Amino acid sequence: MAKTSTKPKTKTKKTKKNYESQGIRASYCVVFLLIIALIVAVTVSVVTTQTLRGLGGIVGVSKIEVFDHIADSYIESMDFTVGEDNQPTTKTMTGYGVSDEDGVFYITFDFTPYTVENYNRVPDGETRHAIIYFWKDNERGTYSHAFSYHDDASYHPDGAYVKIAE
């Protein structure tokens, strides 16, 4: 007869594992901190960009105001005469721009010849329209300029143009 072996049966006691929270995992903390850092970085960059745009706008407006004054002073003070007898003229800047054709900067202005009577300037002729063009002269390290005259007071080259309010 075959002997059947009987091993003593040991009873193991099964207990419920305690699933209490053991804290937040480290990987979740890292992800959470990276998200917070990203939000802070985006916020700082947006605020910085808006601040720089605001400063650029303020500087741009001041720059244009100063340029308008300097260009107007240049036009008014330039020695610009007409005719064979070099009759003096009054000059008024009407605008400025950049030509699409060749990228040359220009200033438009009106001029009127005058005579002096009793210490007063008396217009002596029709008001005419002119454009002074400026371009860089690399050979001399300065800017050169040339004039053109037009019958149409509203004429200016195609491209960006700023008309000076009267």
N, CA, C and O of each residue as an XYZ file, in Angstrom:
664
protein
N       0.771     -1.144      0.000
C       0.000      0.000      0.000
C       0.837      1.241      0.000
O       1.857      1.394      0.672
N       0.364      2.018     -0.730
C       1.107      3.256     -0.845
C       0.724      4.166      0.285
O      -0.430      4.344      0.674
N       1.715      4.677      0.734
C       1.522      5.588      1.845
C       1.269      6.980      1.311
O       1.992      7.478      0.448
N       0.322      7.541      1.793
C       0.070      8.927      1.413
C       0.666      9.791      2.489
O       0.464      9.603      3.689
N       1.364     10.689      2.022
C       1.997     11.524      3.012
C       1.083     12.682      3.329
O       0.518     13.320      2.441
N       0.969     12.907      4.452
C       0.144     14.025      4.893
C       1.055     15.029      5.562
O       1.676     14.766      6.592
N       1.103     16.082      4.993
C       1.912     17.153      5.550
C       1.022     17.930      6.490
O      -0.170     18.125      6.251
N       1.596     18.331      7.485
C       0.771     19.125      8.372
C       0.380     20.435      7.673
O       1.220     21.128      7.099
N      -0.818     20.727      7.733
C      -1.331     21.934      7.111
C      -1.090     23.110      8.042
O      -1.483     23.117      9.209
N      -0.425     24.101      7.469
C      -0.209     25.306      8.256
C      -1.173     26.355      7.761
O      -1.335     26.603      6.566
N      -1.754     26.909      8.674
C      -2.719     27.931      8.344
C      -2.035     29.282      8.336
O      -1.385     29.679      9.303
N      -2.198     29.985      7.213
C      -1.657     31.333      7.176
C      -2.804     32.290      7.346
O      -3.878     32.146      6.762
N      -2.548     33.198      8.110
C      -3.584     34.159      8.412
C      -3.462     35.313      7.416
O      -2.421     35.965      7.341
N      -4.499     35.556      6.673
C      -4.522     36.659      5.720
C      -5.073     37.879      6.413
O      -6.139     37.861      7.028
N      -4.310     38.931      6.287
C      -4.768     40.177      6.884
C      -4.955     41.200      5.778
O      -4.299     41.152      4.737
N      -5.824     42.082      6.019
C      -6.038     43.159      5.051
C      -4.860     44.115      5.105
O      -4.393     44.528      6.167
N      -4.406     44.442      3.903
C      -3.305     45.376      3.836
C      -3.868     46.771      4.113
O      -4.932     47.143      3.618
N      -3.151     47.503      4.888
C      -3.583     48.835      5.240
C      -3.169     49.781      4.113
O      -1.981     49.998      3.873
N      -4.161     50.336      3.431
C      -3.907     51.218      2.291
C      -3.941     52.683      2.685
O      -4.472     53.499      1.931
N      -3.431     53.025      3.762
C      -3.405     54.416      4.176
C      -2.448     55.199      3.287
O      -1.505     54.630      2.737
N      -2.685     56.509      3.141
C      -1.855     57.371      2.326
C      -0.467     57.447      2.921
O      -0.281     57.657      4.120
N       0.477     57.272      2.060
C       1.856     57.358      2.516
C       2.500     58.632      1.961
O       3.720     58.690      1.807
N       1.681     59.665      1.655
C       2.190     60.917      1.134
C       2.096     60.945     -0.386
O       1.721     59.963     -1.026
N       2.450     62.109     -0.946
C       2.420     62.268     -2.389
C       3.725     61.736     -2.951
O       4.799     61.976     -2.399
N       3.620     61.023     -4.039
C       4.824     60.472     -4.654
C       5.720     61.601     -5.145
O       5.232     62.676     -5.496
N       6.998     61.367     -5.170
C       7.981     62.370     -5.573
C       7.779     62.798     -7.022
O       7.963     63.972     -7.345
N       7.410     61.880     -7.891
C       7.236     62.227     -9.308
C       6.071     63.201     -9.486
O       6.133     64.088    -10.337
N       5.012     63.043     -8.693
C       3.900     63.985     -8.766
C       4.342     65.375     -8.299
O       3.913     66.378     -8.869
N       5.174     65.447     -7.292
C       5.688     66.732     -6.795
C       6.515     67.428     -7.865
O       6.390     68.636     -8.066
N       7.350     66.673     -8.542
C       8.193     67.255     -9.577
C       7.326     67.802    -10.717
O       7.561     68.912    -11.194
N       6.340     67.037    -11.148
C       5.459     67.474    -12.224
C       4.691     68.725    -11.797
O       4.571     69.674    -12.572
N       4.182     68.729    -10.591
C       3.438     69.873    -10.072
C       4.325     71.116    -10.027
O       3.889     72.194    -10.431
N       5.555     70.984     -9.544
C       6.477     72.117     -9.482
C       6.857     72.620    -10.874
O       7.013     73.824    -11.077
N       7.007     71.709    -11.826
C       7.314     72.120    -13.193
C       6.153     72.890    -13.811
O       6.376     73.859    -14.536
N       4.944     72.483    -13.542
C       3.763     73.196    -14.049
C       3.702     74.592    -13.450
O       3.443     75.555    -14.171
N       3.931     74.722    -12.166
C       3.926     76.024    -11.494
C       5.037     76.904    -12.083
O       4.812     78.085    -12.348
N       6.224     76.340    -12.288
C       7.335     77.106    -12.854
C       7.003     77.581    -14.267
O       7.345     78.702    -14.643
N       6.342     76.735    -15.046
C       5.945     77.112    -16.406
C       4.943     78.263    -16.381
O       5.057     79.200    -17.170
N       3.979     78.198    -15.494
C       2.984     79.268    -15.372
C       3.663     80.584    -14.982
O       3.352     81.634    -15.542
N       4.575     80.526    -14.035
C       5.293     81.733    -13.604
C       6.131     82.295    -14.753
O       6.143     83.506    -14.973
N       6.835     81.421    -15.490
C       7.671     81.878    -16.597
C       6.833     82.536    -17.693
O       7.224     83.573    -18.229
N       5.698     81.951    -18.026
C       4.829     82.525    -19.057
C       4.290     83.872    -18.589
O       4.255     84.825    -19.367
N       3.875     83.964    -17.341
C       3.354     85.214    -16.801
C       4.418     86.311    -16.839
O       4.131     87.434    -17.252
N       5.625     86.000    -16.419
C       6.717     86.983    -16.421
C       7.026     87.428    -17.845
O       7.238     88.616    -18.086
N       7.056     86.494    -18.789
C       7.374     86.871    -20.173
C       6.276     87.735    -20.784
O       6.575     88.664    -21.534
N       5.012     87.447    -20.476
C       3.918     88.261    -20.997
C       3.985     89.674    -20.415
O       3.838     90.654    -21.145
N       4.202     89.776    -19.127
C       4.286     91.092    -18.479
C       5.486     91.877    -19.028
O       5.372     93.074    -19.291
N       6.624     91.215    -19.199
C       7.808     91.877    -19.737
C       7.560     92.361    -21.162
O       7.928     93.484    -21.508
N       6.945     91.529    -21.985
C       6.651     91.904    -23.363
C       5.725     93.106    -23.415
O       5.951     94.031    -24.195
N       4.687     93.102    -22.594
C       3.746     94.228    -22.572
C       4.437     95.502    -22.098
O       4.175     96.584    -22.624
N       5.304     95.381    -21.122
C       6.028     96.537    -20.608
C       6.952     97.111    -21.682
O       7.005     98.326    -21.875
N       7.676     96.238    -22.378
C       8.581     96.706    -23.431
C       7.811     97.335    -24.586
O       8.247     98.337    -25.152
N       6.674     96.754    -24.935
C       5.853     97.352    -25.990
C       5.383     98.737    -25.571
O       5.387     99.672    -26.372
N       4.980     98.861    -24.321
C       4.539    100.161    -23.819
C       5.663    101.183    -23.868
O       5.453    102.324    -24.281
N       6.861    100.775    -23.445
C       8.002    101.687    -23.486
C       8.370    102.022    -24.920
O       8.696    103.169    -25.228
N       8.321    101.019    -25.806
C       8.612    101.259    -27.217
C       7.631    102.250    -27.812
O       8.016    103.106    -28.608
N       6.368    102.140    -27.432
C       5.354    103.069    -27.922
C       5.614    104.479    -27.429
O       5.496    105.443    -28.185
N       5.968    104.595    -26.151
C       6.250    105.913    -25.574
C       7.480    106.512    -26.241
O       7.477    107.683    -26.622
N       8.532    105.710    -26.382
C       9.753    106.185    -27.026
C       9.469    106.518    -28.486
O       9.947    107.530    -28.999
N       8.697    105.674    -29.152
C       8.365    105.915    -30.556
C       7.627    107.225    -30.756
O       7.934    107.976    -31.682
N       6.659    107.506    -29.900
C       5.896    108.749    -30.010
C       6.813    109.946    -29.777
O       6.762    110.923    -30.524
N       7.643    109.875    -28.755
C       8.577    110.975    -28.475
C       9.565    111.144    -29.616
O       9.900    112.263    -30.006
N      10.023    110.028    -30.140
C      10.977    110.066    -31.239
C      10.369    110.750    -32.461
O      11.032    111.558    -33.111
N       9.127    110.436    -32.773
C       8.457    111.045    -33.925
C       8.244    112.534    -33.688
O       8.429    113.339    -34.600
N       7.857    112.907    -32.470
C       7.664    114.325    -32.175
C       8.975    115.093    -32.337
O       8.990    116.185    -32.904
N      10.067    114.528    -31.843
C      11.368    115.179    -31.972
C      11.767    115.239    -33.447
O      12.259    116.264    -33.921
N      11.553    114.138    -34.170
C      11.903    114.127    -35.587
C      11.104    115.178    -36.349
O      11.663    115.909    -37.166
N       9.801    115.257    -36.087
C       8.975    116.268    -36.755
C       9.552    117.666    -36.547
O       9.636    118.457    -37.487
N       9.945    117.962    -35.324
C      10.498    119.278    -35.006
C      11.826    119.516    -35.741
O      12.041    120.579    -36.324
N      12.709    118.511    -35.704
C      14.015    118.658    -36.352
C      13.858    118.797    -37.864
O      14.497    119.654    -38.474
N      13.013    117.964    -38.474
C      12.818    118.033    -39.929
C      12.205    119.370    -40.325
O      12.621    119.982    -41.309
N      11.218    119.819    -39.562
C      10.587    121.107    -39.856
C      11.612    122.240    -39.737
O      11.650    123.138    -40.578
N      12.435    122.192    -38.698
C      13.479    123.212    -38.528
C      14.477    123.172    -39.681
O      14.932    124.213    -40.153
N      14.811    121.973    -40.127
C      15.745    121.831    -41.242
C      15.178    122.479    -42.501
O      15.863    123.239    -43.186
N      13.916    122.166    -42.796
C      13.280    122.720    -44.003
C      13.197    124.245    -43.903
O      13.517    124.951    -44.860
N      12.767    124.752    -42.743
C      12.622    126.208    -42.588
C      13.956    126.938    -42.671
O      14.014    128.053    -43.189
N      15.019    126.336    -42.175
C      16.299    127.051    -42.118
C      17.190    126.812    -43.328
O      18.231    127.459    -43.444
N      16.825    125.911    -44.232
C      17.704    125.672    -45.379
C      17.676    126.877    -46.321
O      16.661    127.559    -46.461
N      18.796    127.109    -46.945
C      18.942    128.220    -47.880
C      18.359    127.774    -49.220
O      19.037    127.128    -50.018
N      17.123    128.118    -49.451
C      16.402    127.663    -50.637
C      15.881    128.889    -51.363
O      14.970    129.562    -50.881
N      16.451    129.178    -52.513
C      16.075    130.361    -53.273
C      15.569    129.944    -54.649
O      15.805    128.822    -55.097
N      14.874    130.859    -55.310
C      14.353    130.574    -56.652
C      14.761    131.691    -57.603
O      15.043    132.821    -57.204
N      14.778    131.327    -58.856
C      15.044    132.322    -59.888
C      16.510    132.664    -60.024
O      17.355    132.254    -59.228
N      16.778    133.437    -61.074
C      18.151    133.839    -61.357
C      18.657    134.862    -60.348
O      19.862    134.980    -60.126
N      17.739    135.592    -59.744
C      18.160    136.596    -58.760
C      18.183    136.028    -57.337
O      18.309    136.780    -56.370
N      18.062    134.702    -57.209
C      18.112    134.010    -55.910
C      17.145    134.607    -54.888
O      17.532    134.963    -53.775
N      15.901    134.704    -55.285
C      14.864    135.253    -54.414
C      14.610    134.291    -53.246
O      14.426    133.095    -53.476
N      14.596    134.779    -52.006
C      14.368    133.905    -50.848
C      12.932    133.367    -50.832
O      12.036    133.921    -51.468
N      12.742    132.282    -50.092
C      11.418    131.648    -50.012
C      11.067    131.323    -48.566
O      11.938    131.110    -47.723
N       9.771    131.292    -48.310
C       9.287    130.712    -47.054
C       9.001    129.251    -47.364
O       8.508    128.921    -48.443
N       9.310    128.386    -46.421
C       9.142    126.961    -46.637
C       8.335    126.358    -45.497
O       8.502    126.727    -44.335
N       7.450    125.416    -45.851
C       6.637    124.730    -44.851
C       6.639    123.235    -45.158
O       6.245    122.818    -46.247
N       7.084    122.435    -44.195
C       7.090    120.988    -44.378
C       5.645    120.483    -44.422
O       4.820    120.888    -43.603
N       5.342    119.602    -45.376
C       3.987    119.055    -45.494
C       3.928    117.564    -45.193
O       2.845    117.027    -44.958
N       5.072    116.886    -45.196
C       5.074    115.454    -44.891
C       6.436    114.838    -45.139
O       7.384    115.517    -45.534
N       6.513    113.529    -44.899
C       7.746    112.788    -45.145
C       7.400    111.325    -45.342
O       6.324    110.870    -44.954
N       8.317    110.599    -45.944
C       8.059    109.187    -46.194
C       9.270    108.472    -46.734
O      10.371    109.018    -46.811
N       9.024    107.206    -47.114
C      10.045    106.358    -47.715
C       9.475    105.808    -49.005
O       8.387    105.233    -49.012
N      10.200    105.979    -50.093
C       9.758    105.544    -51.406
C       9.810    104.021    -51.521
O      10.789    103.396    -51.113
N       8.750    103.428    -52.078
C       8.740    101.987    -52.338
C       9.731    101.616    -53.430
O      10.303    100.526    -53.419
N       9.927    102.513    -54.354
C      10.754    102.210    -55.524
C      12.205    101.923    -55.160
O      12.778    100.934    -55.617
N      12.801    102.787    -54.337
C      14.223    102.610    -54.030
C      14.549    102.735    -52.543
O      15.721    102.710    -52.166
N      13.532    102.870    -51.698
C      13.758    102.946    -50.258
C      14.394    104.238    -49.790
O      14.966    104.289    -48.701
N      14.302    105.281    -50.593
C      14.911    106.568    -50.257
C      13.946    107.375    -49.376
O      12.742    107.422    -49.632
N      14.496    107.999    -48.346
C      13.711    108.853    -47.458
C      13.541    110.220    -48.122
O      14.451    110.713    -48.789
N      12.367    110.827    -47.932
C      12.129    112.143    -48.514
C      11.252    112.985    -47.599
O      10.535    112.467    -46.743
N      11.328    114.299    -47.802
C      10.483    115.253    -47.086
C       9.796    116.111    -48.142
O      10.447    116.620    -49.054
N       8.487    116.267    -48.018
C       7.743    117.136    -48.927
C       7.559    118.492    -48.257
O       7.401    118.578    -47.039
N       7.580    119.544    -49.060
C       7.370    120.883    -48.505
C       6.830    121.818    -49.581
O       6.997    121.592    -50.780
N       6.181    122.872    -49.109
C       5.707    123.932    -49.988
C       6.628    125.131    -49.805
O       7.131    125.379    -48.709
N       6.843    125.870    -50.882
C       7.676    127.073    -50.784
C       7.036    128.203    -51.580
O       6.410    127.987    -52.618
N       7.215    129.413    -51.062
C       6.671    130.610    -51.702
C       7.756    131.686    -51.716
O       8.301    132.029    -50.667
N       8.072    132.219    -52.897
C       9.045    133.315    -52.941
C       8.472    134.556    -52.253
O       7.258    134.753    -52.220
N       9.344    135.375    -51.715
C       8.883    136.607    -51.055
C       9.889    137.727    -51.274
O      11.045    137.511    -51.638
N       9.390    138.933    -51.035
C      10.251    140.123    -50.997
C      10.076    140.755    -49.630
O       9.087    140.508    -48.940
N      11.035    141.564    -49.250
C      10.967    142.228    -47.950
C      10.592    143.680    -48.177
O      11.286    144.412    -48.883
N       9.477    144.091    -47.565
C       9.022    145.478    -47.633
C       8.725    145.947    -46.219
O       7.905    145.349    -45.523
N       9.369    146.985    -45.802
C       9.194    147.527    -44.443
C       9.385    146.432    -43.375
O       8.589    146.307    -42.444
N      10.417    145.677    -43.531
C      10.783    144.608    -42.593
C       9.759    143.479    -42.534
O       9.754    142.716    -41.568
N       8.913    143.353    -43.516
C       7.919    142.280    -43.574
C       8.138    141.441    -44.832
O       8.534    141.950    -45.880
N       7.876    140.169    -44.702
C       7.946    139.278    -45.861
C       6.624    139.350    -46.617
O       5.560    139.072    -46.063
N       6.707    139.720    -47.866
C       5.515    139.837    -48.703
C       5.613    138.762    -49.792
O       6.560    138.765    -50.578
N       4.634    137.840    -49.841
C       4.680    136.798    -50.883
C       4.784    137.437    -52.270
O       4.099    138.410    -52.587
N       5.656    136.857    -53.073
C       5.899    137.403    -54.405
C       5.921    136.246    -55.411
O       6.939    135.984    -56.050
N       4.803    135.577    -55.534
C       4.717    134.455    -56.466
C       3.806    133.381    -55.909
O       3.295    133.483    -54.793
N       3.616    132.351    -56.711
C       2.745    131.245    -56.323
C       3.453    130.291    -55.369
O       4.674    130.141    -55.405
N       2.659    129.652    -54.517
C       3.197    128.592    -53.668
C       3.416    127.366    -54.544
O       2.534    126.971    -55.307
N       4.578    126.777    -54.429
C       4.910    125.586    -55.206
C       5.242    124.445    -54.262
O       5.448    124.638    -53.064
N       5.286    123.261    -54.831
C       5.519    122.051    -54.048
C       6.851    121.425    -54.455
O       7.185    121.368    -55.638
N       7.599    120.963    -53.474
C       8.888    120.319    -53.762
C       9.097    119.124    -52.838
O       8.454    118.991    -51.796
N       9.996    118.284    -53.247
C      10.384    117.114    -52.445
C      11.899    117.104    -52.383
O      12.576    117.282    -53.396
N      12.428    116.893    -51.176
C      13.870    116.734    -51.018
C      14.106    115.262    -50.637
O      13.551    114.764    -49.657
N      14.932    114.589    -51.425
C      15.248    113.169    -51.223
C      16.608    113.055    -50.543
O      17.526    113.817    -50.846
N      16.734    112.104    -49.626
C      17.996    111.852    -48.925
C      18.393    110.392    -49.132
O      17.554    109.496    -49.041
N      19.667    110.160    -49.407
C      20.164    108.791    -49.491
C      21.594    108.765    -48.975
O      22.300    109.773    -48.991
N      22.003    107.591    -48.518
C      23.335    107.454    -47.925
C      24.390    107.469    -49.020
O      24.296    106.744    -50.011
N      25.392    108.308    -48.818
C      26.525    108.402    -49.734
C      27.692    107.696    -49.057
O      28.433    108.304    -48.284
N      27.849    106.413    -49.351
C      28.886    105.604    -48.698
C      30.299    106.094    -49.030
O      31.214    105.948    -48.218
N      30.476    106.668    -50.204
C      31.789    107.148    -50.620
C      32.283    108.276    -49.724
O      33.468    108.338    -49.395
N      31.385    109.163    -49.331
C      31.760    110.311    -48.495
C      31.424    110.103    -47.019
O      31.818    110.908    -46.175
N      30.695    109.026    -46.704
C      30.328    108.764    -45.313
C      29.286    109.724    -44.782
O      29.277    110.040    -43.592
N      28.406    110.192    -45.656
C      27.369    111.139    -45.261
C      26.119    110.852    -46.081
O      26.003    109.803    -46.715
N      25.195    111.792    -46.060
C      23.982    111.663    -46.863
C      23.975    112.726    -47.950
O      24.398    113.862    -47.734
N      23.494    112.342    -49.108
C      23.328    113.286    -50.206
C      21.856    113.608    -50.327
O      21.011    112.904    -49.775
N      21.545    114.687    -51.057
C      20.150    115.048    -51.248
C      19.950    115.667    -52.627
O      20.880    116.180    -53.250
N      18.712    115.599    -53.074
C      18.334    116.191    -54.358
C      16.896    116.666    -54.252
O      16.126    116.167    -53.432
N      16.534    117.642    -55.096
C      15.189    118.204    -55.085
C      14.433    117.803    -56.346
O      15.017    117.573    -57.406
N      13.116    117.728    -56.193
C      12.244    117.640    -57.368
C      11.068    118.571    -57.110
O      10.671    118.795    -55.967
N      10.517    119.109    -58.202
C       9.433    120.086    -58.100
C       8.209    119.515    -58.805
O       8.323    118.850    -59.835
N       7.031    119.787    -58.230
C       5.804    119.209    -58.783
C       4.681    120.232    -58.773
O       4.563    121.044    -57.855
N       3.857    120.177    -59.816
C       2.691    121.060    -59.881
C       1.593    120.610    -58.938
O       0.859    121.434    -58.392
N       1.479    119.304    -58.745
C       0.441    118.735    -57.884
C       0.940    118.726    -56.436
O       1.879    118.002    -56.105
N       0.317    119.522    -55.586
C       0.756    119.633    -54.185
C       0.555    118.350    -53.399
O       1.177    118.170    -52.353
N      -0.305    117.448    -53.881
C      -0.544    116.203    -53.149
C       0.370    115.076    -53.621
O       0.290    113.962    -53.103
N       1.238    115.348    -54.598
C       2.114    114.287    -55.116
C       3.187    113.913    -54.102
O       3.801    114.773    -53.471
N       3.394    112.612    -53.965
C       4.541    112.057    -53.253
C       4.750    110.643    -53.775
O       3.796    110.028    -54.251
N       5.954    110.111    -53.703
C       6.216    108.760    -54.206
C       5.368    107.720    -53.473
O       4.965    107.921    -52.327
N       5.106    106.608    -54.157
C       4.393    105.499    -53.516
C       5.248    104.950    -52.387
O       6.476    104.954    -52.464
N       4.587    104.476    -51.340
C       5.280    103.939    -50.181
C       4.702    104.523    -48.917
O       3.606    105.083    -48.921
N       5.445    104.389    -47.833
C       4.999    104.928    -46.543
C       5.098    106.443    -46.580
O       6.110    106.995    -47.012
N       4.039    107.118    -46.123
C       4.019    108.584    -46.128
C       3.275    109.081    -44.901
O       2.213    108.564    -44.554
N       3.834    110.078    -44.254
C       3.197    110.720    -43.094
C       2.918    112.156    -43.465
O       3.839    112.934    -43.713
N       1.644    112.509    -43.503
C       1.265    113.885    -43.823
C       1.226    114.687    -42.523
O       0.655    114.250    -41.524
N       1.832    115.844    -42.558
C       1.853    116.725    -41.387
C       0.543    117.497    -41.342
O       0.139    118.123    -42.322
N      -0.110    117.443    -40.189
C      -1.381    118.159    -40.018
C      -1.110    119.653    -40.054
O      -0.109    120.141    -39.529
N      -2.030    120.361    -40.689
C      -1.879    121.821    -40.802
C      -2.407    122.508    -39.571
O      -2.365    123.736    -39.483
